[in-house]
Amino acid sequence: MPRSVNSVAAKARRKKILKLAKGYFGRRKNVHTVAKNAVEKGLQYAYRDRRQKKRNFRALWIQRINAAARLHGMSYSEFMGKVNTKGIELNRKTLADLAMNNPEAFKAIVDSLK
């Protein structure tokens, strides 16, 4: 009896990988074995960077708050320490947005801390 091969499922599996590799350069987009490696690596990067994105944005907010606080003669750690002791419930994202887009409001916060 001849060996039965489920070519329908195999083709679908390959097609799924090649669909994920759409937009890649060279053989990475149309050769299954190369595309499979590229797609797997891309999915690893995507998983890792979903977590790194949170770290990167927090670091960016801290840099922006620090720069704005130093314009008013205060370091980041001093500023955040006073924000916490005064009980101002604004997170770093909001404070960074105020520092960038609304410097008057940020200055008012700094004045309330002094």
Number of C-alpha atoms within 10 A of each C-alpha: 3 4 5 6 8 8 9 8 10 11 10 11 13 15 14 12 21 22 14 17 24 13 11 14 10 10 13 19 20 19 14 17 13 15 24 20 13 19 20 14 12 14 12 11 12 12 11 11 13 10 10 13 11 10 11 12 13 15 13 14 20 19 14 20 25 20 17 23 21 12 10 12 9 16 16 17 12 12 19 19 13 16 18 11 9 11 9 12 9 11 10 18 16 13 19 24 15 19 21 15 10 12 14 11 13 21 17 10 16 18 10 11 16 8
